[in-house]
Amino acid sequence: MRPAGALTVTDVSQIKKYRKRVENATILFKFYLSLAERDRLFYLSIESWKMMRNIKLIIEYEGTKFCGWQYQPNCRTVQGVIEDAILRLTHERTRITGSGRTDSGVHALEQVANFRIDSPHPIHVFRTGLNAWLPDDVKIIDAQEVDIYFNACRDARWRRYRYQVMRRFSPIHRRHALYVKGDLDVERMQKAVPIILDTLNFRSFCSPKTDSTNFYVQVIDCFWKQEGEMIIFEICANRFLYSMVRILVGSFLEIGKNKLSIHEMKEILTAQDRSKAPATAQAKGLFLVHVTY
């Protein structure tokens, strides 16, 4: 005979089921609580983000001693140097966004960047103050406070680059122009320009090191001109692929040396194969000139 108050097997089973339901309900409650807390923190972060200031910088730099624009650990980059200057000026660590990534050795007359920060400094201090902390090969030309949603890379419509070639070796221009021996037919190079004036697949003029999967670029302006002993190439497009301008310059120079025909340039473009294009021109002659928004 079962003692009074003793639990049957059925009772124990029911209690276990009840405990399991309680545990499940507790887990579910904690889950929804965590979601609510996450949403609350996300909302607060968004509101806090909206309260921050968005600072736009116009930057000039001489790229000879930089490993390019983009931050790299254990390497001197333009982005890294500017972020260090911002930290020293404001005591806040922030990440800046550039309009584009220039390669090692490439210069800029008007690179554009932006960053968000809480600092109460007057806007002019972001130019004078940062310049006080920046080295001589990079300086802030202008600083503006802009809409919080402005993004220097995403909002850029057109980017213009210039490449400089010297007909003789120049000690003055040795860091800012490519010296090319022999004759160059600039008129012939200019005749090849219409080949690339369009929205085209520029895969043949893109470094294989790229992580891009979209090779279409809209080129709206491009020309070669000669000013004394300097030959200038300018190109404006909505975007540029990795080393695109320098590979194009290398190809045009082969046309100017009469080593590549205009028809062959067309074939290289349609091949969509980097191995078909000539060598990449050196970085030192390339400048980011202007970014249009």
C-alpha positions as CSV (number, residue, x, y, z in Angstrom):
1,M,0.0,0.0,0.0
2,R,1.3,3.4,-1.0
3,P,2.2,5.7,1.9
4,A,0.1,8.9,2.3
5,G,1.6,11.8,0.3
6,A,3.9,9.6,-1.7
7,L,4.3,10.5,-5.4
8,T,3.4,8.1,-8.1
9,V,5.4,7.6,-11.2
10,T,2.8,9.6,-13.0
11,D,3.1,12.5,-10.5
12,V,6.9,12.6,-10.9
13,S,6.5,12.6,-14.7
14,Q,4.0,15.5,-14.5
15,I,6.3,17.5,-12.2
16,K,9.2,17.0,-14.6
17,K,7.1,18.2,-17.5
18,Y,6.0,21.2,-15.5
19,R,9.6,22.1,-14.6
20,K,10.6,21.7,-18.2
21,R,7.8,24.1,-19.3
22,V,8.9,26.6,-16.6
23,E,12.5,26.3,-17.8
24,N,11.5,26.8,-21.4
25,A,9.3,29.8,-20.5
26,T,12.2,31.3,-18.5
27,I,14.6,30.8,-21.4
28,L,12.1,32.3,-23.8
29,F,11.5,35.3,-21.5
30,K,15.2,35.9,-21.2
31,F,15.5,35.7,-25.0
32,Y,12.8,38.3,-25.6
33,L,14.3,40.4,-22.8
34,S,17.7,40.3,-24.5
35,L,16.0,41.3,-27.8
36,A,14.3,44.2,-26.1
37,E,17.6,45.3,-24.5
38,R,19.4,44.9,-27.8
39,D,16.8,47.1,-29.6
40,R,17.0,49.6,-26.8
41,L,20.8,49.8,-27.0
42,F,20.6,49.9,-30.8
43,Y,18.1,52.8,-30.6
44,L,20.4,54.6,-28.1
45,S,23.4,54.0,-30.4
46,I,21.5,55.4,-33.3
47,E,20.4,58.5,-31.4
48,S,23.9,58.9,-30.0
49,W,25.3,58.6,-33.6
50,K,22.9,61.3,-34.8
51,M,24.1,63.6,-32.0
52,M,27.7,63.3,-33.2
53,R,29.3,65.8,-35.6
54,N,30.4,64.8,-39.1
55,I,33.6,66.5,-40.3
56,K,34.6,66.6,-43.9
57,L,38.2,67.2,-44.7
58,I,40.0,68.2,-48.0
59,I,43.5,66.7,-47.9
60,E,46.6,67.2,-49.9
61,Y,49.5,64.8,-49.6
62,E,52.8,63.8,-51.2
63,G,52.6,60.0,-51.4
64,T,56.2,59.1,-51.8
65,K,56.8,58.0,-48.2
66,F,53.3,56.5,-47.7
67,C,52.2,52.9,-48.2
68,G,49.0,54.3,-49.8
69,W,45.8,55.8,-48.3
70,Q,44.3,52.8,-46.4
71,Y,45.4,52.0,-42.9
72,Q,47.8,49.1,-42.6
73,P,49.3,47.8,-39.4
74,N,53.1,48.4,-39.1
75,C,53.0,50.6,-42.2
76,R,52.9,54.4,-42.6
77,T,49.6,55.3,-44.4
78,V,47.8,58.6,-45.0
79,Q,44.7,57.4,-43.1
80,G,46.7,56.2,-40.2
81,V,48.7,59.4,-39.8
82,I,45.5,61.5,-39.9
83,E,43.7,59.3,-37.4
84,D,46.7,59.6,-35.1
85,A,46.5,63.4,-35.4
86,I,42.7,63.4,-34.7
87,L,43.4,61.3,-31.5
88,R,46.1,63.8,-30.3
89,L,43.8,66.8,-31.0
90,T,40.5,65.5,-29.6
91,H,41.6,62.5,-27.4
92,E,39.1,60.4,-29.3
93,R,39.9,57.5,-31.5
94,T,37.9,57.5,-34.7
95,R,38.0,56.0,-38.2
96,I,38.0,58.2,-41.2
97,T,36.5,57.4,-44.6
98,G,38.3,58.5,-47.8
99,S,36.7,59.1,-51.2
100,G,39.0,56.3,-52.5
101,R,42.1,54.3,-51.8
102,T,45.3,55.7,-53.5
103,D,48.1,53.2,-53.9
104,S,51.6,53.4,-52.4
105,G,53.5,56.4,-53.8
106,V,50.4,58.1,-55.3
107,H,49.8,61.7,-54.5
108,A,46.6,63.8,-53.9
109,L,45.7,67.4,-54.5
110,E,42.2,67.1,-53.1
111,Q,41.5,63.8,-51.3
112,V,38.2,64.0,-49.5
113,A,37.5,62.2,-46.2
114,N,35.0,62.4,-43.3
115,F,34.7,61.2,-39.7
116,R,32.2,61.4,-36.9
117,I,33.2,62.7,-33.5
118,D,31.8,64.2,-30.3
119,S,34.5,66.9,-30.0
120,P,33.3,70.5,-29.3
121,H,36.2,72.1,-31.1
122,P,35.3,74.9,-33.4
123,I,35.4,73.8,-37.1
124,H,38.5,75.8,-37.9
125,V,40.4,74.0,-35.3
126,F,40.1,70.8,-37.3
127,R,42.2,72.4,-39.9
128,T,44.7,74.3,-37.9
129,G,44.9,71.8,-35.0
130,L,45.3,68.8,-37.2
131,N,47.9,70.5,-39.3
132,A,49.9,71.2,-36.2
133,W,50.1,67.4,-35.5
134,L,50.5,66.3,-39.1
135,P,53.8,65.8,-40.9
136,D,54.9,68.0,-43.7
137,D,53.9,65.5,-46.5
138,V,50.2,65.6,-45.6
139,K,48.1,68.7,-44.7
140,I,44.4,69.6,-44.3
141,I,43.4,72.2,-46.9
142,D,39.9,72.7,-45.5
143,A,37.5,71.3,-42.9
144,Q,33.7,71.6,-42.9
145,E,30.9,70.3,-40.8
146,V,28.4,68.4,-42.9
147,D,25.2,66.4,-42.7
148,I,25.6,63.4,-40.4
149,Y,24.7,61.0,-43.3
150,F,27.4,62.3,-45.6
151,N,29.9,59.6,-46.6
152,A,33.0,60.7,-48.6
153,C,33.2,57.4,-50.5
154,R,29.6,56.4,-51.1
155,D,28.4,59.9,-52.0
156,A,31.2,60.7,-54.5
157,R,29.9,61.0,-58.1
158,W,33.1,61.6,-60.1
159,R,36.8,61.2,-59.4
160,R,39.5,62.9,-61.5
161,Y,43.1,61.6,-61.7
162,R,46.1,63.1,-63.4
163,Y,49.3,61.4,-64.6
164,Q,52.5,63.3,-65.4
165,V,55.2,62.3,-67.8
166,M,58.5,64.1,-68.4
167,R,60.4,64.1,-71.7
168,R,63.7,64.7,-69.9
169,F,64.9,63.7,-66.4
170,S,64.1,66.5,-64.0
171,P,65.5,66.6,-60.5
172,I,62.5,68.9,-59.5
173,H,59.9,66.5,-60.8
174,R,61.6,63.2,-60.1
175,R,59.1,62.3,-57.4
176,H,56.0,63.6,-59.3
177,A,56.4,62.5,-62.9
178,L,57.5,59.5,-64.9
179,Y,60.6,60.1,-67.0
180,V,60.2,58.4,-70.4
181,K,63.2,58.2,-72.8
182,G,62.8,58.6,-76.5
183,D,60.0,60.0,-78.6
184,L,56.3,59.9,-77.6
185,D,53.6,60.6,-80.2
186,V,51.1,62.5,-78.0
187,E,48.7,63.0,-80.9
188,R,48.6,59.3,-81.5
189,M,47.9,58.7,-77.9
190,Q,45.1,61.2,-77.9
191,K,43.5,59.4,-80.9
192,A,43.2,56.3,-78.8
193,V,41.3,58.0,-76.1
194,P,37.7,57.5,-77.5
195,I,38.2,53.8,-77.0
196,I,37.7,54.1,-73.3
197,L,35.1,56.9,-73.3
198,D,32.0,55.0,-72.2
199,T,30.7,52.6,-69.5
200,L,32.9,49.6,-70.2
201,N,34.3,46.5,-68.7
202,F,37.9,47.5,-67.7
203,R,39.0,44.1,-66.3
204,S,42.0,44.1,-68.7
205,F,43.1,47.3,-66.9
206,C,42.7,46.1,-63.4
207,S,45.3,44.5,-61.1
208,P,44.6,40.8,-60.5
209,K,45.1,41.5,-56.8
210,T,41.7,43.2,-56.7
211,D,38.8,41.9,-54.6
212,S,36.3,43.6,-56.9
213,T,33.8,41.5,-58.9
214,N,32.3,44.5,-60.8
215,F,34.7,45.7,-63.5
216,Y,32.4,48.3,-65.2
217,V,33.5,51.9,-65.0
218,Q,31.9,55.0,-66.6
219,V,34.6,57.2,-68.0
220,I,33.2,60.7,-68.9
221,D,36.4,62.6,-69.7
222,C,39.9,61.7,-70.7
223,F,42.7,63.4,-72.6
224,W,46.4,63.7,-73.2
225,K,48.1,67.1,-73.6
226,Q,51.6,68.5,-73.7
227,E,52.8,71.5,-71.7
228,G,56.4,72.2,-72.5
229,E,58.5,69.2,-71.5
230,M,55.7,67.6,-69.5
231,I,52.9,65.4,-70.9
232,I,49.7,65.2,-68.9
233,F,47.0,62.5,-68.9
234,E,43.7,63.2,-67.1
235,I,40.8,60.9,-66.7
236,C,37.4,61.4,-64.9
237,A,35.1,58.5,-64.0
238,N,32.5,57.4,-61.5
239,R,34.9,54.9,-60.0
240,F,38.3,53.4,-60.6
241,L,39.6,49.8,-60.3
242,Y,42.8,48.7,-58.6
243,S,45.7,50.3,-60.6
244,M,43.4,51.1,-63.5
245,V,44.8,54.5,-64.3
246,R,48.4,53.3,-64.2
247,I,47.7,50.3,-66.4
248,L,45.9,52.6,-68.9
249,V,48.9,55.0,-68.8
250,G,51.3,52.1,-69.5
251,S,49.1,51.1,-72.5
252,F,48.9,54.6,-73.9
253,L,52.6,55.1,-73.6
254,E,53.1,51.9,-75.7
255,I,50.9,53.5,-78.3
256,G,52.9,56.7,-78.1
257,K,56.1,54.7,-78.7
258,N,54.5,53.1,-81.7
259,K,54.8,49.6,-80.0
260,L,51.0,49.2,-79.7
261,S,48.3,50.0,-82.3
262,I,45.0,51.6,-81.5
263,H,43.3,48.5,-82.9
264,E,45.3,46.3,-80.5
265,M,44.2,48.7,-77.6
266,K,40.6,47.8,-78.5
267,E,41.4,44.1,-78.5
268,I,43.0,44.4,-75.1
269,L,39.9,46.1,-73.8
270,T,37.5,43.5,-75.1
271,A,39.7,40.6,-74.0
272,Q,38.9,41.3,-70.3
273,D,42.3,39.8,-69.4
274,R,44.9,41.7,-67.5
275,S,47.8,39.7,-69.0
276,K,47.0,41.2,-72.4
277,A,47.7,44.8,-71.3
278,P,51.2,46.3,-71.1
279,A,53.0,46.9,-67.8
280,T,51.7,49.2,-65.1
281,A,53.2,52.7,-65.0
282,Q,55.0,53.8,-61.8
283,A,52.9,55.3,-59.1
284,K,54.9,58.5,-58.6
285,G,53.4,60.3,-61.6
286,L,49.8,59.8,-60.4
287,F,47.7,62.4,-58.6
288,L,44.1,62.3,-57.3
289,V,43.0,65.8,-58.5
290,H,39.4,66.3,-57.5
291,V,36.3,64.5,-56.2
292,T,32.8,65.7,-57.3
293,Y,29.7,65.3,-55.1
